[in-house]
């Protein structure tokens, strides 16, 4: 399995690469200040206003830092059955990819029901990497904003 490696504070995370459309440099985002801190804003991706979710807000309760290694990871998002659109995930310290096999993925040994977007653990020589389950990242409040606000309609 191929993963994109990113960090937030001192923790490392892995996003499945199979679902990634493209990784683009951080660009200026238009922020609408909806009161949903997870929504960093929107940007123009090939002529389409594309919403961006801030992974650092979800993972660490603080906005992403503007670093040379900050990137927007683009992937498909299904807001409602039968629909699809591109969604950006803003992450810090996106440093590359790595491969691991299914046997390298371990259950965390604790109940992660409160954080359903966190998956298995991948131990390596530097410590542990937490798998992110992107389809579970979008809370009901974020989904509602992405579906119902005209600014986010394509």
C-alpha positions in Angstrom: 0.0 0.0 0.0 1.3 3.5 -0.9 0.7 6.3 1.6 1.4 10.1 1.7 3.3 11.0 4.9 2.5 14.2 6.8 3.1 15.6 10.2 1.0 17.7 12.6 2.9 18.8 15.7 5.0 15.9 16.8 2.7 13.2 15.3 3.0 11.6 11.9 0.1 10.5 9.8 -0.5 8.5 6.6 -3.0 9.3 3.9 -3.8 6.5 1.4 -2.3 7.6 -1.9 -4.7 5.5 -4.0 -7.5 8.2 -3.5 -5.3 11.2 -4.1 -5.8 13.1 -7.4 -2.9 15.5 -7.0 -0.8 17.3 -4.4 -0.4 21.0 -5.1 1.6 23.8 -3.3 -0.2 25.9 -0.8 -1.9 28.8 -2.5 -3.8 31.8 -1.2 -7.3 30.6 0.0 -10.5 32.6 0.1 -11.8 32.2 3.6 -15.5 32.7 4.2 -15.4 32.6 8.0 -18.4 30.4 8.4 -17.6 29.6 12.0 -16.5 26.1 10.9 -12.7 26.2 11.7 -12.1 23.0 9.7 -12.9 24.8 6.5 -9.7 26.7 5.5 -11.4 28.3 2.5 -11.6 27.7 -1.3 -9.2 28.1 -4.2 -9.5 28.0 -8.0 -8.5 24.5 -9.2 -8.6 24.3 -13.0 -11.5 26.8 -13.1 -13.6 25.2 -10.3 -13.9 26.7 -6.8 -12.6 23.9 -4.6 -13.1 23.8 -0.8 -10.1 23.0 1.4 -10.3 21.3 4.8 -7.6 22.0 7.3 -6.2 18.7 8.6 -4.3 20.4 11.4 -7.6 21.8 12.9 -9.0 18.3 12.8 -5.8 16.6 14.2 -4.5 19.2 16.6 -7.3 21.8 17.2 -5.2 24.6 15.6 -4.8 25.9 12.1 -2.1 24.7 9.8 1.2 26.5 9.9 2.4 28.1 6.7 5.5 26.1 6.0 7.5 25.4 2.8 6.2 21.8 3.1 2.5 22.7 3.5 0.5 21.3 0.7 -3.1 20.8 -0.5 -3.9 17.2 -1.2 -6.8 16.9 -3.7 -9.1 13.9 -3.6 -12.7 13.0 -4.6 -15.5 13.8 -2.1 -19.0 12.5 -2.3 -21.2 15.0 -0.6 -24.5 13.2 -1.4 -25.2 9.8 -3.1 -24.7 10.1 -6.8 -22.6 13.3 -6.7 -18.8 13.8 -6.6 -16.5 16.8 -6.4 -12.9 17.6 -5.7 -12.0 18.5 -2.1 -8.6 19.8 -0.8 -7.0 18.7 2.4 -4.5 21.2 3.8 -1.6 19.6 5.6 1.7 20.6 7.1 5.1 18.9 6.5 4.0 16.7 3.7 7.3 15.1 3.1 6.8 12.2 0.6 5.4 8.8 0.3 6.1 5.4 1.7 5.0 1.8 1.1 4.0 -0.8 3.6 2.2 -4.1 3.4 -1.1 -5.0 5.1 0.9 -7.0 7.7 2.7 -3.7 8.7 -0.7 -2.2 9.8 -1.6 -2.8 13.4 -4.8 -2.1 15.4 -4.2 0.7 17.9 -5.3 -1.3 20.9 -7.7 1.5 22.1 -11.2 2.5 21.2 -11.0 5.3 18.6 -14.8 5.8 18.4 -14.4 9.5 19.2 -12.0 10.0 16.4 -13.4 7.7 13.6 -11.0 9.1 11.0 -8.0 7.5 12.7 -7.1 4.0 11.6 -4.3 1.6 12.1 -0.8 2.2 13.4 2.3 1.7 11.2 5.4 1.3 13.4 8.8 2.3 11.8 12.3 3.1 13.0 11.3 6.6 14.0 8.2 5.6 16.0 4.6 5.3 14.9 2.5 6.6 12.0 -1.3 6.9 12.4 -3.3 6.0 9.3 -6.0 8.6 8.4 -9.3 7.3 6.9 -10.2 10.2 4.6 -13.8 9.2 4.1 -14.4 9.6 7.8 -12.7 13.0 8.1 -15.8 15.0 7.2 -18.1 15.7 10.2 -21.8 16.4 9.7 -21.2 20.2 10.2 -18.5 20.2 7.5 -20.6 18.1 5.1 -23.6 20.4 5.7 -21.5 23.5 4.8 -20.0 21.8 1.7 -23.5 20.8 0.4 -25.7 23.8 1.3 -23.6 26.9 1.0 -23.8 28.3 -2.5 -20.2 29.5 -2.3 -19.1 25.8 -2.4 -21.4 24.7 -5.2 -19.8 23.8 -8.6 
